Amino acid sequence: VGFKGGPTRSIVKAAESGEKIEVELANMVCPGCGWTGFTRKCQRCGSATEPVRTCQKCGRRVDGERCPVCNSRAEFFVKRYIDLKSMLDAALERLGERYPELVKGVQGMTSDWKIPEPIEKGILRAKHGVQVFKDGTVRFDATNVPLTHFRPREIGVSVEKLRELGYTADIQGRPLESDDQVLELRVQDILISRSCAEYLLKASRFMDELLQKVYGLPPYYRAGSQEDLIGHLVLALAPHTSAGIAGRIIGFTDASVGYAHPFFHAAKRRDCDGDEDCVMLLLDALINFSRRFLPSKRGGSMDAPLILATRINPAEIDKQAHNMDIMSAYPLEFYDATLRYARPQEVQALMKTAGKLLDTENEYSGFGYTHETSHISQGPKSTRYTTLATMEEKISAQLGLAKKIRAVDERDVAERLIKHHFIPDLKGNLRTFASQKFRCTSCNQIHRRVPLSGKCTKCGGKLVLTVTRGGVEKYLQVAMDVAEEYHVSEYTKQRLALTRKDIESMFESDASKQLRLSDFL
């Protein structure tokens, strides 16, 4: 939408301006009739279009990366004017929808080809209240928690439904008849939180309407409630990776986590220690994901499912999962070894681990556990870090807990908090403030330095700081209060005092400071 959408990048606002918008979009040519546009489908004959490189200086079509005439760089996109209002009106008419309140776009695309999504997808996502990621998918983030066993009553699913999903017997081999029997979780089955289920339910309705109104296909999910998602496939992905793992929803949890087998988390290149990954409906990823949407800058392909693993091979996952013990009871020799602080290697032969079952018929199942629990979601349903509003409350809760635990030295916790969190953060914020950029309040254009005119060079709007004083010193007072209350070392107090002086010297001018005679004493 360029700068016409305002700070919210509203497609509706840009369309209502009534002006044509200049944007960089793909240069696609139909090989059949010669039509030129920016869509993958020819708007004249319906054939598939092909990208064509164009010289950014002289406008010639070229085959290589450089123009043979002027030696300028050739790209798969060109600058063009678009009538966004006509496009939006036509899309709404095709969908049979009213004008939406807000559909967010982008100021400009950062991919190589700059091929935009059909505007209908954005309208339908806005209608169903789901957000799009940079790769075109709808995803939900959740904290990983490993799980190997469960009872039907713990996951909100009936015994009959679990039988349909293949859970016909409990861990003792008895037929599944009661919701209190213990079942072994299959490697690629997952339990999602109720909030995740609600969001994926919205995503499923978006997908069904997309299939019907855009692709002319029958709906797939037909989900009227969260329970209708049971048995459907998802794709799970860890941050900073590019390989998605296929999974199946078999139940729900009231905790704000994502339960899955340790092998499942390890297959995402996670070590099962509470990292936050995402899940998305598999059909959404298959239809809406495109590498052509990903930014061309360094790291642009991260967090995108470039590869889909449909089956987990235990031999290929992270080795940490192989060291997981799968015993139902520990031998006496193990406890004797703990009394003499034996090294793990000394008791390795006594322990049955998942790695010892690789390449056997039991590499996926037959795992044991040592302690019963009344409910897998017993205890806090979500981390207090998300419920406590301010940093002061979070620090107070952390140090308050440290006081209550006999094995923890609260003074050491406070010392580490200041040395490894507060001081580096304060200094980093100060450094960022000194080298910050400036943002236009009208079009969000970023300027490395303030222009001589003092205004935005794009639209003439007002320029403001991107880093404020409050952002620099937001943790300063908290850190000083903690240092005083918990009697941290004098060295740490002095480091904190020096950091405070650095901040004050940045924001307060000594030349204009009013001094008193007592200041010289």
C-alpha positions as CSV (number, residue, x, y, z in Angstrom):
1,V,0.0,0.0,0.0
2,G,3.0,2.3,0.0
3,F,2.5,5.2,2.4
4,K,-1.2,5.6,1.7
5,G,-2.2,3.1,4.4
6,G,-0.9,5.3,7.2
7,P,0.8,3.8,10.3
8,T,-1.6,0.8,10.4
9,R,-0.8,0.0,6.7
10,S,-4.6,-0.2,6.1
11,I,-5.6,-1.4,2.7
12,V,-9.1,0.1,3.2
13,K,-7.6,3.5,4.1
14,A,-5.3,3.4,1.1
15,A,-8.2,2.4,-1.2
16,E,-10.5,5.2,0.1
17,S,-7.9,7.8,-0.7
18,G,-9.0,7.4,-4.3
19,E,-5.5,7.8,-5.6
20,K,-3.4,5.4,-7.6
21,I,-0.5,4.0,-5.6
22,E,3.0,3.6,-6.9
23,V,4.5,0.3,-5.6
24,E,7.1,-2.2,-6.7
25,L,5.5,-5.4,-7.9
26,A,6.4,-8.5,-9.9
27,N,6.8,-8.3,-13.6
28,M,4.9,-11.4,-14.9
29,V,4.2,-12.1,-18.5
30,C,1.8,-14.6,-20.1
31,P,3.7,-16.8,-22.6
32,G,0.4,-17.4,-24.5
33,C,-1.2,-14.0,-25.1
34,G,1.6,-11.6,-24.0
35,W,-0.4,-10.0,-21.1
36,T,1.8,-8.3,-18.5
37,G,0.9,-7.9,-14.9
38,F,1.9,-8.9,-11.3
39,T,-0.2,-12.0,-10.7
40,R,0.7,-15.7,-11.3
41,K,-2.5,-16.1,-13.4
42,C,-3.1,-14.3,-16.7
43,Q,-6.0,-12.0,-16.2
44,R,-6.8,-12.2,-20.0
45,C,-6.6,-15.9,-20.9
46,G,-6.2,-17.6,-17.5
47,S,-2.8,-19.2,-18.3
48,A,0.1,-19.4,-15.8
49,T,2.4,-16.4,-16.1
50,E,6.2,-16.3,-16.0
51,P,8.6,-13.8,-14.3
52,V,10.6,-11.6,-16.5
53,R,13.7,-9.6,-15.5
54,T,13.6,-5.9,-16.3
55,C,16.4,-3.4,-16.2
56,Q,15.8,-0.9,-13.4
57,K,17.3,1.9,-15.3
58,C,16.3,1.7,-19.0
59,G,13.3,-0.7,-18.7
60,R,14.5,-3.3,-21.1
61,R,13.6,-7.0,-20.7
62,V,16.8,-9.0,-20.1
63,D,17.8,-12.6,-19.4
64,G,20.7,-12.1,-17.0
65,E,21.2,-10.2,-13.8
66,R,22.7,-7.2,-15.6
67,C,21.4,-5.2,-18.5
68,P,23.7,-5.7,-21.6
69,V,23.2,-2.1,-22.7
70,C,23.6,0.0,-19.5
71,N,25.0,-2.6,-17.1
72,S,22.4,-1.8,-14.5
73,R,20.9,-4.4,-12.3
74,A,17.9,-6.4,-13.7
75,E,15.1,-7.4,-11.3
76,F,11.9,-9.5,-11.4
77,F,9.9,-6.5,-10.4
78,V,9.1,-3.0,-11.7
79,K,7.5,0.2,-10.3
80,R,3.9,0.5,-11.3
81,Y,0.7,2.4,-10.4
82,I,-2.2,0.3,-9.1
83,D,-5.8,1.3,-8.6
84,L,-6.3,-0.3,-5.2
85,K,-9.9,0.8,-4.8
86,S,-10.9,-1.0,-8.0
87,M,-9.0,-4.1,-6.9
88,L,-10.6,-4.1,-3.4
89,D,-14.1,-3.6,-4.8
90,A,-13.7,-6.4,-7.3
91,A,-12.3,-8.8,-4.6
92,L,-15.2,-8.0,-2.3
93,E,-17.7,-8.6,-5.1
94,R,-16.1,-12.0,-5.9
95,L,-16.3,-13.0,-2.3
96,G,-19.7,-11.6,-1.6
97,E,-18.4,-9.6,1.4
98,R,-19.0,-6.1,2.7
99,Y,-16.3,-3.5,3.1
100,P,-14.1,-4.6,6.1
101,E,-13.1,-2.3,8.9
102,L,-9.4,-3.1,8.7
103,V,-7.3,-5.2,6.4
104,K,-3.6,-4.7,6.9
105,G,-1.1,-4.7,4.1
106,V,2.6,-3.8,3.9
107,Q,4.3,-0.7,2.7
108,G,6.4,-2.6,0.3
109,M,7.5,-6.2,-0.3
110,T,11.1,-7.3,0.5
111,S,11.1,-10.6,-1.5
112,D,13.1,-11.1,-4.7
113,W,10.0,-11.3,-7.0
114,K,7.6,-9.1,-5.1
115,I,4.6,-11.3,-6.0
116,P,1.7,-10.3,-3.7
117,E,-1.0,-12.6,-2.3
118,P,-4.5,-12.4,-3.8
119,I,-6.2,-9.6,-1.9
120,E,-9.1,-12.0,-1.1
121,K,-6.9,-13.9,1.3
122,G,-6.3,-10.8,3.4
123,I,-10.0,-10.0,3.4
124,L,-10.9,-13.5,4.6
125,R,-8.2,-13.5,7.3
126,A,-9.5,-10.2,8.6
127,K,-13.0,-11.5,8.7
128,H,-12.0,-14.6,10.8
129,G,-9.6,-12.7,13.1
130,V,-6.4,-14.5,12.2
131,Q,-3.0,-13.0,11.5
132,V,-0.6,-13.9,8.6
133,F,3.1,-14.6,9.0
134,K,5.7,-13.4,6.5
135,D,5.5,-16.7,4.6
136,G,1.7,-16.6,4.1
137,T,0.7,-19.0,6.9
138,V,-1.4,-18.6,10.1
139,R,0.4,-20.0,13.2
140,F,0.0,-20.2,17.0
141,D,3.0,-20.1,19.4
142,A,3.2,-22.4,22.4
143,T,5.7,-23.5,25.0
144,N,7.0,-27.0,24.6
145,V,6.4,-29.6,27.3
146,P,7.4,-33.3,26.8
147,L,4.8,-36.0,27.4
148,T,4.9,-39.8,27.0
149,H,1.7,-40.9,28.7
150,F,-1.8,-39.6,29.3
151,R,-5.3,-40.6,30.4
152,P,-8.4,-39.9,28.2
153,R,-10.0,-37.8,31.0
154,E,-6.9,-35.5,31.0
155,I,-7.2,-34.5,27.4
156,G,-10.9,-33.8,27.0
157,V,-11.6,-36.6,24.4
158,S,-13.9,-39.6,24.7
159,V,-12.7,-43.2,24.8
160,E,-14.7,-43.9,21.6
161,K,-12.9,-41.1,19.7
162,L,-9.5,-42.3,20.9
163,R,-10.3,-45.8,19.6
164,E,-11.0,-44.2,16.2
165,L,-7.6,-42.6,16.3
166,G,-5.9,-46.0,16.9
167,Y,-5.6,-46.0,20.8
168,T,-7.2,-49.4,21.3
169,A,-5.2,-50.6,24.4
170,D,-3.5,-49.2,27.5
171,I,0.1,-49.6,28.5
172,Q,-0.8,-53.0,30.1
173,G,-2.2,-54.3,26.9
174,R,-5.8,-54.2,28.2
175,P,-8.6,-53.0,25.8
176,L,-9.3,-49.3,26.2
177,E,-12.7,-49.0,28.0
178,S,-12.3,-46.4,30.7
179,D,-11.2,-42.8,30.6
180,D,-8.9,-43.5,33.5
181,Q,-6.6,-46.0,31.7
182,V,-3.0,-44.9,31.0
183,L,-2.1,-44.7,27.3
184,E,1.2,-44.2,25.7
185,L,1.4,-41.1,23.5
186,R,2.3,-41.8,19.9
187,V,5.4,-40.0,18.6
188,Q,3.6,-37.6,16.2
189,D,0.4,-37.0,18.2
190,I,0.1,-33.7,20.1
191,L,-2.1,-32.0,22.7
192,I,-2.8,-28.3,22.2
193,S,-4.0,-25.7,24.6
194,R,-7.6,-24.5,24.6
195,S,-6.5,-21.1,23.4
196,C,-4.5,-22.7,20.6
197,A,-7.6,-24.8,19.6
198,E,-9.8,-21.7,19.5
199,Y,-7.3,-19.9,17.2
200,L,-6.9,-23.0,14.9
201,L,-10.7,-23.2,14.8
202,K,-10.7,-19.7,13.4
203,A,-8.0,-20.7,10.9
204,S,-9.9,-23.7,9.8
205,R,-13.0,-21.6,9.0
206,F,-10.8,-19.2,7.1
207,M,-9.4,-22.1,5.1
208,D,-12.8,-23.5,4.3
209,E,-14.1,-20.2,3.1
210,L,-10.9,-19.8,1.1
211,L,-11.3,-23.1,-0.6
212,Q,-14.9,-22.3,-1.5
213,K,-14.8,-18.7,-2.6
214,V,-11.3,-18.4,-4.1
215,Y,-10.4,-21.9,-5.3
216,G,-13.9,-23.2,-6.1
217,L,-13.4,-26.3,-4.0
218,P,-15.6,-27.9,-1.2
219,P,-14.7,-27.0,2.4
220,Y,-12.3,-29.4,4.1
221,Y,-12.5,-28.9,7.9
222,R,-16.2,-28.1,8.4
223,A,-15.3,-27.5,12.1
224,G,-18.1,-26.2,14.3
225,S,-16.3,-26.6,17.6
226,Q,-12.8,-27.3,18.9
227,E,-13.5,-31.0,19.2
228,D,-13.9,-31.1,15.4
229,L,-10.2,-30.5,15.1
230,I,-9.4,-33.9,16.7
231,G,-7.6,-36.1,14.2
232,H,-6.6,-33.2,11.9
233,L,-2.9,-32.7,10.9
234,V,-0.7,-29.8,11.8
235,L,2.8,-28.6,11.0
236,A,5.1,-27.8,13.9
237,L,8.1,-25.5,13.5
238,A,10.8,-24.2,15.8
239,P,12.2,-20.7,15.5
240,H,15.4,-20.2,13.4
241,T,14.8,-23.5,11.6
242,S,13.4,-24.4,8.2
243,A,12.1,-27.9,8.7
244,G,8.5,-28.5,9.7
245,I,7.3,-31.7,11.4
246,A,3.8,-33.2,10.6
247,G,1.7,-33.9,13.7
248,R,-1.8,-34.9,14.6
249,I,-4.1,-33.3,17.1
250,I,-5.6,-35.8,19.6
251,G,-6.7,-33.7,22.5
252,F,-6.5,-30.6,24.6
253,T,-5.1,-29.2,27.8
254,D,-6.1,-26.3,30.0
255,A,-2.4,-25.4,30.4
256,S,-0.9,-22.8,28.1
257,V,1.6,-25.2,26.6
258,G,1.9,-27.7,23.7
259,Y,2.3,-31.3,24.9
260,A,4.1,-33.7,22.6
261,H,6.4,-36.7,22.7
262,P,10.1,-35.9,23.4
263,F,11.0,-37.3,20.0
264,F,8.6,-34.8,18.4
265,H,10.2,-31.8,20.1
266,A,13.7,-33.2,19.4
267,A,12.8,-33.6,15.7
268,K,12.1,-29.8,15.6
269,R,15.7,-29.5,16.8
270,R,14.5,-28.6,20.3
271,D,15.9,-30.0,23.6
272,C,12.5,-30.1,25.4
273,D,13.4,-27.5,27.9
274,G,10.5,-25.1,27.5
275,D,11.3,-23.4,24.2
276,E,8.4,-21.8,22.3
277,D,7.5,-23.2,18.9
278,C,4.6,-22.8,16.6
279,V,1.9,-25.0,15.0
280,M,-0.2,-24.3,11.9
281,L,-2.8,-26.3,10.1
282,L,-1.1,-28.5,7.5
283,L,-3.5,-27.6,4.8
284,D,-2.8,-23.9,5.4
285,A,0.9,-24.5,5.0
286,L,0.4,-26.6,1.8
287,I,-1.9,-24.0,0.1
288,N,-0.7,-20.6,1.4
289,F,3.0,-21.0,2.1
290,S,5.3,-19.7,-0.7
291,R,9.1,-19.2,-0.8
292,R,8.3,-16.2,-3.1
293,F,6.9,-14.3,-0.1
294,L,10.1,-14.6,2.0
295,P,12.4,-11.6,2.4
296,S,15.5,-11.7,0.2
297,K,17.6,-10.3,3.0
298,R,20.0,-12.5,5.1
299,G,18.0,-14.8,7.4
300,G,14.8,-14.3,5.4
301,S,14.2,-18.0,5.0
302,M,14.4,-18.7,8.7
303,D,11.2,-19.7,10.6
304,A,9.6,-20.9,7.4
305,P,8.7,-24.5,6.6
306,L,10.9,-25.0,3.5
307,I,11.0,-28.8,4.3
308,L,8.2,-31.0,5.6
309,A,9.1,-34.2,7.5
310,T,6.1,-36.5,7.4
311,R,7.7,-39.3,9.5
312,I,10.1,-39.0,12.5
313,N,13.1,-41.3,12.4
314,P,14.4,-41.6,16.0
315,A,17.9,-42.2,14.7
316,E,18.0,-38.8,13.1
317,I,16.6,-36.6,15.9
318,D,18.6,-34.6,18.4
319,K,20.8,-36.9,20.4
320,Q,19.7,-35.5,23.8
321,A,16.4,-37.4,23.4
322,H,18.3,-40.6,23.1
323,N,19.6,-40.2,26.6
324,M,16.1,-40.1,28.1
325,D,15.5,-43.0,30.5
326,I,12.4,-45.1,29.8
327,M,12.4,-47.3,32.9
328,S,9.4,-48.0,35.2
329,A,11.7,-48.4,38.2
330,Y,15.4,-47.8,38.9
331,P,17.7,-50.6,40.2
332,L,19.1,-50.5,43.8
333,E,22.6,-50.1,42.3
334,F,21.6,-46.7,40.8
335,Y,20.6,-45.3,44.2
336,D,23.8,-46.7,45.7
337,A,25.8,-44.9,43.0
338,T,24.1,-41.6,43.8
339,L,25.4,-41.8,47.4
340,R,29.0,-41.8,46.2
341,Y,28.3,-39.2,43.5
342,A,29.2,-41.5,40.7
343,R,29.7,-40.2,37.2
344,P,26.8,-40.9,34.7
345,Q,29.0,-43.2,32.6
346,E,29.4,-45.5,35.6
347,V,25.7,-46.3,35.7
348,Q,25.0,-46.2,32.0
349,A,24.9,-50.0,31.7
350,L,22.3,-50.2,34.4
351,M,19.9,-47.7,32.7
352,K,17.5,-48.4,29.9
353,T,17.4,-45.3,27.6
354,A,15.6,-44.5,24.4
355,G,18.9,-44.6,22.4
356,K,19.3,-48.3,23.2
357,L,16.1,-49.2,21.4
358,L,17.1,-47.5,18.1
359,D,16.6,-49.7,15.0
360,T,14.5,-52.2,17.0
361,E,10.7,-52.8,16.8
362,N,10.3,-50.9,20.1
363,E,12.0,-47.7,19.1
364,Y,8.7,-45.8,19.0
365,S,6.9,-47.4,22.0
366,G,7.2,-49.4,25.2
367,F,8.5,-46.4,27.2
368,G,8.0,-46.5,31.0
369,Y,7.7,-43.9,33.7
370,T,8.5,-43.9,37.4
371,H,6.0,-41.6,39.1
372,E,2.2,-41.3,38.8
373,T,0.4,-38.0,38.7
374,S,-3.3,-37.2,39.2
375,H,-3.5,-34.9,36.1
376,I,-0.9,-33.9,33.5
377,S,-2.1,-30.2,33.8
378,Q,-2.0,-30.1,37.5
379,G,-0.4,-26.9,38.9
380,P,0.0,-23.5,37.3
381,K,-1.8,-23.3,33.9
382,S,0.4,-20.5,32.6
383,T,3.6,-18.8,33.5
384,R,3.3,-15.8,35.8
385,Y,5.7,-13.9,33.5
386,T,2.7,-13.3,31.2
387,T,0.3,-12.4,34.0
388,L,2.4,-10.0,36.0
389,A,2.1,-6.6,34.5
390,T,5.3,-4.8,35.3
391,M,9.0,-5.7,35.6
392,E,8.9,-4.7,39.3
393,E,6.3,-7.3,40.0
394,K,8.2,-10.0,38.0
395,I,11.4,-9.3,39.9
396,S,9.7,-9.2,43.2
397,A,8.0,-12.5,42.5
398,Q,11.3,-14.1,41.4
399,L,13.3,-12.9,44.4
400,G,10.4,-13.7,46.8
401,L,10.5,-17.3,45.6
402,A,14.2,-17.4,46.0
403,K,13.7,-16.3,49.7
404,K,11.4,-19.2,50.3
405,I,13.6,-21.9,48.8
406,R,16.2,-23.0,51.3
407,A,18.7,-24.2,48.7
408,V,18.7,-20.8,46.9
409,D,20.8,-17.8,48.0
410,E,18.6,-14.8,47.2
411,R,21.5,-12.4,47.4
412,D,23.3,-14.4,44.7
413,V,20.1,-14.4,42.6
414,A,19.9,-10.6,42.9
415,E,23.6,-10.2,42.1
416,R,23.3,-12.3,38.9
417,L,20.1,-10.5,37.9
418,I,21.9,-7.2,38.0
419,K,25.2,-8.3,36.5
420,H,23.8,-10.4,33.7
421,H,20.5,-8.7,32.9
422,F,20.1,-5.2,34.1
423,I,23.6,-3.7,33.5
424,P,24.0,-5.2,30.0
425,D,20.5,-4.1,29.1
426,L,21.0,-0.5,30.4
427,K,24.4,-0.2,28.5
428,G,22.9,-1.7,25.4
429,N,20.0,0.7,25.5
430,L,22.3,3.6,26.0
431,R,24.4,2.6,23.0
432,T,21.3,2.1,20.9
433,F,20.1,5.6,21.9
434,A,23.4,7.2,20.7
435,S,23.2,5.6,17.3
436,Q,19.5,5.6,16.8
437,K,17.5,6.4,13.7
438,F,14.5,8.7,13.3
439,R,10.9,7.8,12.2
440,C,8.3,9.8,10.4
441,T,5.0,9.9,12.3
442,S,3.0,10.0,9.0
443,C,4.5,7.4,6.7
444,N,6.9,5.5,9.1
445,Q,9.8,6.2,6.8
446,I,13.1,5.6,8.7
447,H,15.9,8.2,8.4
448,R,19.5,7.5,9.5
449,R,20.0,11.2,10.3
450,V,17.7,14.2,10.6
451,P,17.5,16.0,7.2
452,L,18.5,19.7,7.1
453,S,14.8,20.6,6.6
454,G,14.0,18.8,9.9
455,K,11.1,17.0,8.1
456,C,10.5,13.7,6.4
457,T,12.0,13.7,2.9
458,K,9.2,11.4,1.7
459,C,6.1,13.1,2.9
460,G,7.2,16.2,4.9
461,G,5.9,14.7,8.1
462,K,7.2,15.1,11.7
463,L,10.3,13.1,12.7
464,V,10.5,11.5,16.1
465,L,13.1,9.5,18.0
466,T,12.9,5.7,17.7
467,V,14.6,5.3,21.2
468,T,13.4,7.5,24.1
469,R,15.0,8.3,27.5
470,G,12.3,6.2,29.2
471,G,13.3,3.2,27.1
472,V,17.0,3.6,28.1
473,E,16.6,3.9,31.8
474,K,13.4,1.8,32.4
475,Y,15.3,-0.8,34.5
476,L,17.6,1.6,36.3
477,Q,15.6,2.3,39.4
478,V,14.5,-1.3,39.7
479,A,18.1,-2.4,39.6
480,M,19.2,0.1,42.2
481,D,16.3,-0.9,44.6
482,V,17.3,-4.6,44.2
483,A,20.9,-3.8,44.9
484,E,20.1,-2.0,48.0
485,E,17.5,-4.4,49.4
486,Y,19.5,-7.6,48.8
487,H,22.9,-6.2,49.8
488,V,24.8,-7.1,46.6
489,S,28.6,-6.7,46.5
490,E,30.1,-3.3,46.5
491,Y,31.7,-4.0,43.1
492,T,28.2,-4.5,41.6
493,K,26.9,-1.4,43.3
494,Q,29.7,0.7,41.9
495,R,29.2,-0.7,38.3
496,L,25.5,0.2,38.6
497,A,26.4,3.7,39.9
498,L,28.8,4.2,36.9
499,T,26.1,3.1,34.5
500,R,23.7,5.6,36.1
501,K,26.3,8.4,35.6
502,D,26.7,7.5,32.0
503,I,22.9,7.8,31.5
504,E,22.7,11.1,33.3
505,S,25.6,12.5,31.3
506,M,23.8,11.6,28.1
507,F,20.5,13.3,29.0
508,E,21.6,16.2,31.3
509,S,23.8,19.1,30.1
510,D,26.5,20.2,32.6
511,A,26.7,23.6,30.8
512,S,23.1,24.5,31.6
513,K,23.0,23.0,35.1
514,Q,22.3,25.4,37.9
515,L,25.0,24.9,40.6
516,R,25.0,26.0,44.3
517,L,27.9,26.8,46.5
518,S,27.4,23.6,48.4
519,D,28.1,21.7,45.2
520,F,31.7,22.7,45.4
521,L,32.2,21.6,49.0
